[in-house]
């Protein structure tokens, strides 16, 4: 009887050990799944944070790019306006210069024409003739 009792207690102990092993395995599996879920959640959160950082950087970069684009466009408009004003000024200067050139050409032609020396009436003396040439 004692042998049977020992066998029975041994079986109970084996059953208890097996039950505890199964419980431990279930707990281990449960904690492993929880750990994996936590790891996945952490990775998702890290990715969201990284995406937000990238989005913020992209937004700030795109904002800076837009500001740079606007500055560049304003520089182009300003340069174009300066060029237009400069062109108008140069056209006016050209008109003035061509007017001066035309005047100088007329004066040059007038100087190049042979002078006509008309004889004055005999009543005037020679000295007056020198000063009254045409």
SERO-4910 file (N, C-alpha, C, O; in steps of 0.05 Angstrom, whole numbers):
BEGIN
 pado doro    nc1    nc2    nc3   cac1   cac2   cac3    cc1    cc2    cc3    oc1    oc2    oc3
  Unk    A     16    -23      0      0      0      0     17     25      0     11     45    -13
  Unk    A     37     23     15     55     45     16     67     50    -11     72     73    -19
  Unk    A     73     30    -25     84     33    -52     64     46    -70     71     64    -86
  Unk    A     39     38    -67     18     51    -83     15     80    -76     11     97    -93
  Unk    A     17     85    -50     15    112    -41     38    129    -52     34    152    -61
  Unk    A     62    118    -51     85    132    -62     82    136    -91     89    157   -102
  Unk    A     72    116   -105     69    118   -134     48    140   -140     51    157   -158
  Unk    A     27    140   -123      6    160   -127     17    188   -122     11    206   -137
  Unk    A     32    191   -101     43    218    -95     63    226   -117     65    249   -124
  Unk    A     78    205   -127     97    211   -149     82    220   -173     90    239   -186
  Unk    A     60    207   -180     43    215   -203     32    243   -199     32    259   -217
  Unk    A     22    248   -174     12    274   -168     34    295   -172     29    317   -183
  Unk    A     57    289   -162     80    308   -165     86    312   -194     91    334   -203
  Unk    A     87    290   -209     93    292   -238     71    308   -252     76    325   -269
  Unk    A     46    302   -244     24    317   -255     26    346   -248     22    364   -265
  Unk    A     33    352   -223     36    380   -214     59    393   -229     57    416   -237
  Unk    A     81    379   -232    104    390   -246     97    395   -275    103    416   -286
  Unk    A     83    376   -287     74    379   -315     55    403   -317     56    419   -336
  Unk    A     37    404   -298     18    427   -297     32    453   -294     26    473   -308
  Unk    A     51    454   -276     67    478   -271     83    485   -296     86    509   -303
  Unk    A     95    465   -309    110    470   -334     91    481   -355     99    500   -370
  Unk    A     67    470   -357     48    480   -377     40    509   -370     38    526   -388
  Unk    A     35    514   -344     28    541   -336     51    560   -342     47    582   -351
  Unk    A     76    551   -336     99    568   -341    102    573   -371    109    595   -380
  Unk    A     97    551   -387     99    555   -416     78    574   -426     83    591   -443
  Unk    A     53    572   -415     32    591   -422     39    619   -414     36    638   -429
  Unk    A     49    622   -390     57    649   -380     80    660   -398     81    683   -405
  Unk    A     99    642   -403    122    650   -420    112    659   -447    122    679   -458
  Unk    A     94    644   -459     83    651   -485     68    677   -484     70    694   -501
  Unk    A     52    680   -462     37    705   -458     56    729   -456     51    749   -470
  Unk    A     76    727   -440     95    749   -437    112    754   -462    119    776   -469
  Unk    A    117    732   -477    132    735   -502    115    751   -522    124    769   -536
  Unk    A     89    743   -524     70    758   -542     68    787   -533     68    805   -550
  Unk    A     65    792   -507     63    819   -497     89    835   -504     87    858   -511
  Unk    A    112    821   -501    137    835   -507    138    842   -537    147    863   -544
  Unk    A    130    822   -554    130    828   -583    111    851   -590    117    868   -606
  Unk    A     87    851   -577     68    872   -582     79    899   -573     77    919   -587
  Unk    A     92    899   -550    104    924   -539    126    933   -558    129    957   -563
  Unk    A    142    914   -568    164    921   -586    152    933   -612    162    953   -622
  Unk    A    131    920   -622    118    930   -647    107    958   -642    110    976   -659
  Unk    A     94    961   -619     82    988   -612    104   1009   -610    101   1031   -620
  Unk    A    126   1002   -597    148   1020   -594    159   1028   -621    166   1051   -626
  Unk    A    162   1008   -639    172   1013   -666    153   1031   -681    162   1050   -695
  Unk    A    127   1026   -678    108   1043   -692    109   1072   -682    109   1091   -697
  Unk    A    111   1074   -655    113   1101   -643    139   1115   -652    139   1139   -659
  Unk    A    161   1100   -652    186   1111   -661    184   1121   -690    194   1142   -697
  Unk    A    171   1104   -706    168   1111   -734    151   1136   -737    157   1154   -753
  Unk    A    129   1138   -721    112   1161   -722    127   1186   -714    125   1207   -727
  Unk    A    143   1183   -693    159   1206   -684    179   1214   -705    183   1238   -711
  Unk    A    192   1194   -717    211   1200   -738    197   1213   -762    207   1232   -774
  Unk    A    173   1202   -770    158   1214   -792    150   1243   -786    151   1260   -803
  Unk    A    143   1248   -760    136   1275   -753    160   1293   -755    158   1316   -764
  Unk    A    183   1283   -746    208   1299   -748    214   1304   -777    221   1327   -785
  Unk    A    212   1284   -794    217   1287   -822    197   1306   -834    204   1324   -850
  Unk    A    172   1303   -827    151   1321   -837    156   1350   -828    153   1368   -844
  Unk    A    164   1353   -803    170   1380   -793    194   1391   -808    194   1414   -816
  Unk    A    215   1374   -812    238   1384   -827    231   1390   -855    240   1410   -866
  Unk    A    215   1372   -867    206   1377   -895    190   1403   -897    193   1419   -915
  Unk    A    172   1406   -877    156   1431   -877    174   1455   -874    171   1475   -888
  Unk    A    193   1453   -855    211   1476   -851    229   1480   -875    234   1502   -884
  Unk    A    238   1457   -887    254   1459   -911    237   1471   -934    247   1488   -949
  Unk    A    212   1461   -937    196   1471   -958    189   1500   -953    187   1516   -972
  Unk    A    185   1508   -928    181   1536   -921    205   1553   -929    203   1574   -941
  Unk    A    229   1542   -922    253   1557   -929    257   1557   -959    265   1578   -970
  Unk    A    251   1535   -972    252   1535  -1002    233   1555  -1014    240   1569  -1033
  Unk    A    209   1557  -1003    190   1576  -1013    199   1605  -1008    197   1622  -1026
  Unk    A    210   1609   -984    221   1636   -979    244   1643   -998    245   1665  -1008
  Unk    A    262   1624  -1002    284   1628  -1021    273   1633  -1049    283   1650  -1063
  Unk    A    253   1618  -1057    241   1622  -1083    229   1650  -1086    233   1663  -1106
  Unk    A    215   1659  -1065    203   1685  -1065    225   1707  -1066    223   1726  -1081
  Unk    A    246   1703  -1050    268   1722  -1051    280   1723  -1079    286   1745  -1089
  Unk    A    284   1700  -1091    295   1699  -1118    277   1713  -1138    286   1728  -1155
  Unk    A    251   1708  -1136    232   1721  -1154    232   1751  -1150    231   1766  -1170
  Unk    A    233   1760  -1125    234   1788  -1120    259   1801  -1131    259   1823  -1142
  Unk    A    282   1787  -1128    307   1796  -1140    304   1799  -1170    314   1818  -1182
  Unk    A    292   1779  -1183    288   1780  -1212    270   1803  -1220    277   1818  -1239
  Unk    A    248   1807  -1205    230   1830  -1212    245   1856  -1208    243   1874  -1224
  Unk    A    260   1858  -1186    275   1883  -1180    296   1888  -1202    299   1910  -1212
  Unk    A    310   1867  -1210    330   1869  -1231    317   1877  -1257    328   1893  -1272
  Unk    A    294   1866  -1263    280   1872  -1288    272   1902  -1288    274   1916  -1308
  Unk    A    262   1911  -1265    253   1939  -1262    278   1957  -1266    276   1977  -1280
  Unk    A    300   1950  -1253    324   1966  -1256    333   1966  -1285    342   1987  -1295
  Unk    A    332   1943  -1298    340   1942  -1326    322   1959  -1344    331   1973  -1362
  Unk    A    296   1959  -1338    277   1975  -1353    283   2005  -1350    284   2020  -1369
  Unk    A    288   2013  -1325    294   2041  -1320    321   2049  -1333    323   2071  -1344
  Unk    A    340   2031  -1331    366   2036  -1344    363   2038  -1374    375   2056  -1387
  Unk    A    346   2021  -1386    342   2022  -1415    329   2049  -1423    337   2061  -1442
  Unk    A    309   2057  -1408    296   2083  -1413    316   2106  -1411    317   2124  -1428
  Unk    A    332   2105  -1390    353   2126  -1387    373   2125  -1410    380   2147  -1420
  Unk    A    381   2102  -1419    400   2100  -1441    387   2110  -1467    401   2122  -1483
  Unk    A    362   2104  -1471    348   2114  -1495    347   2145  -1495    352   2157  -1515
  Unk    A    342   2156  -1472    342   2186  -1470    369   2197  -1475    373   2216  -1490
  Unk    A    390   2184  -1463    417   2193  -1468    424   2191  -1498    438   2208  -1509
  Unk    A    415   2169  -1510    421   2165  -1539    408   2187  -1555    420   2197  -1574
  Unk    A    383   2194  -1548    369   2216  -1563    385   2242  -1560    390   2256  -1579
  Unk    A    394   2248  -1535    409   2272  -1531    435   2272  -1546    442   2292  -1559
  Unk    A    449   2249  -1545    475   2247  -1559    471   2249  -1589    487   2262  -1603
  Unk    A    450   2236  -1600    446   2238  -1629    439   2266  -1637    447   2275  -1659
  Unk    A    424   2281  -1620    419   2309  -1625    444   2325  -1625    448   2342  -1643
  Unk    A    462   2320  -1606    488   2334  -1605    505   2327  -1629    517   2345  -1641
  Unk    A    505   2302  -1637    520   2294  -1660    510   2307  -1685    526   2317  -1702
  Unk    A    483   2309  -1688    472   2322  -1712    479   2352  -1712    486   2363  -1733
  Unk    A    478   2365  -1688    486   2393  -1686    516   2396  -1694    523   2414  -1709
  Unk    A    532   2379  -1683    561   2381  -1689    567   2375  -1719    584   2388  -1730
  Unk    A    552   2357  -1731    555   2352  -1760    548   2376  -1776    562   2384  -1795
  Unk    A    526   2390  -1768    518   2414  -1782    539   2436  -1780    546   2449  -1799
  Unk    A    550   2438  -1755    571   2458  -1751    596   2451  -1768    608   2469  -1779
  Unk    A    602   2425  -1769    625   2416  -1784    621   2422  -1814    640   2431  -1828
  Unk    A    598   2416  -1824    592   2422  -1852    594   2452  -1857    604   2461  -1878
  Unk    A    584   2468  -1838    585   2497  -1842    614   2506  -1842    621   2525  -1856
  Unk    A    631   2493  -1826    659   2501  -1826    674   2491  -1850    693   2504  -1860
  Unk    A    665   2469  -1862    678   2458  -1885    671   2473  -1911    687   2471  -1930
  Unk    A    649   2487  -1912    642   2502  -1936    663   2524  -1940    672   2537  -1922
  Unk    A    670   2527  -1966    689   2549  -1971    675   2576  -1965    652   2581  -1972
  Unk    A    691   2593  -1952    680   2619  -1946    680   2636  -1971    699   2637  -1986
  Unk    A    659   2650  -1973    658   2669  -1996    668   2696  -1986    658   2706  -1966
  Unk    A    686   2706  -2000    697   2732  -1992    686   2752  -2013    697   2754  -2035
  Unk    A    667   2766  -2005    656   2786  -2023    672   2812  -2020    680   2820  -1998
  Unk    A    675   2824  -2041    689   2850  -2041    669   2871  -2032    647   2873  -2042
  Unk    A    677   2886  -2013    660   2908  -2004    663   2932  -2023    682   2934  -2038
  Unk    A    644   2949  -2021    646   2973  -2038    672   2988  -2033    684   2986  -2011
  Unk    A    680   3002  -2053    706   3015  -2051    707   3036  -2030    728   3045  -2022
  Unk    A    685   3044  -2020    684   3065  -2000    697   3056  -1974    706   3073  -1959
  Unk    A    696   3030  -1968    708   3021  -1943    737   3016  -1946    747   3008  -1968
  Unk    A    752   3022  -1926    780   3018  -1928    787   2988  -1924    769   2972  -1918
  Unk    A    812   2981  -1927    821   2953  -1926    818   2940  -1899    813   2916  -1897
  Unk    A    820   2956  -1878    819   2945  -1852    790   2934  -1846    787   2913  -1835
  Unk    A    771   2949  -1854    743   2940  -1850    737   2916  -1867    720   2899  -1859
  Unk    A    749   2914  -1890    744   2891  -1907    753   2865  -1894    740   2844  -1897
  Unk    A    775   2866  -1880    785   2841  -1867    765   2830  -1847    763   2806  -1845
  Unk    A    751   2847  -1834    733   2838  -1813    706   2831  -1822    690   2819  -1808
  Unk    A    699   2839  -1846    672   2835  -1856    671   2814  -1878    656   2818  -1897
  Unk    A    685   2794  -1876    684   2772  -1896    660   2755  -1889    653   2751  -1866
  Unk    A    648   2745  -1910    624   2728  -1906    630   2699  -1907    612   2683  -1903
***
